[in-house]
Amino acid sequence: MVIESSTGRVVPKSAATTSALVALEHIDPGAPGTGRVLSSSNAQTGEHGPPRGSEYAVLMRRVRQAGLLDRRLRYYLWKSAVTAMAFVAGWAAFFFVGDSWWQLGVAAFLAVVFAQFAFLGHDAGHRQIFGSRRANYLFGVIAGNLGIGLSIGWWVSNHNRHHAHPNTEGADPDVMGVLAHSGDRARAGKGFRRLIFRYQAWLFFPMLFLEAGSLHYASVRAVLRWAIPNRIWEGVLLAAHAAGYLAAVFLVLSPGKAVAFIIVQQGLFGFYMGCTFAPNHKGMEVLAEGESTDFLRRQVLTSRNVRGGWLVDAALGGLNYQIEHHLFPSMPRANLRRAQPMVEQFCLELEVPYCQTSLFDSYRQALSHLHTVGKLARPLPPAVAASRAD
């Protein structure tokens, strides 16, 4: 059994060496501002001797006893209220400004607000807000389908597969898209896809401006073709969003300004969303399909945290605590910061590498990984290709 590292090198895996495999070569533990890999020579799996159940069960007990899985309804009430007020204020400014190129500033503001709605939809999809599945779903379709035009039913189905198999080729939809995250996939690329793989590090940020369009397309396709629950209800809300959005834009603005507004607003919305996703897993280990790594290591070793204060927490919607979020998907966003030192300490006890870095260094690591993998998609020199053919 093997795991392919971000450098394209294949290394053997055994149960005894799981925690050692993932000391990523692009992380320098001693350099300031880079990701940290924690280790300890005195690893313990429990507080006092061998634990009952799995290592993850021990961590779960600690987190539950600390009350970190308890609902934070008051937090989500004010968070939702502030976001809704910003949404209303943005559209009020849109109608007030009228047919003017100043609307591009309003478009940029609404792009940020749409992303904040997406974060709330994400939390509802993970049942972080309410105890009831139905209440979370209703919140999700209002924030997602009606508010920003993204299907919550499609997203939950797609995102649950990612959480179950993070960075696992053939199982995680997030690593099977337009980019290559492993050497095998880069080498298998053909035609236009191979060209994208080759220059993916350079194309990554420009392609993010197309992310919103991709999300809207996937939502509509899922409602039309997938057997998602309440597909008619979801389709009606998606149509209501599209009709309201387009009617407002084309009634207030001239055709040229309307098209410019949509391009800027949706482009920046997609760019923002892509920038929040990029630090989470890109550049971390890519697991082979069928990899039998235990749940705790599978989630920790494929995820990266981003350091920062309240501004980073707000800007990234809590996704900067990616390790904690993957270990406890239903944990309310407000509790992730409190859980972080507890999880970090537990990984230290187990000698499981725990990666945490700055925002800009997370982008550097992600782009470095994409560049390294992309080089494997380059055509072989004629002499090498001829020798292999022989």
Disulfide bonds with the S-S distance in Angstrom:
none
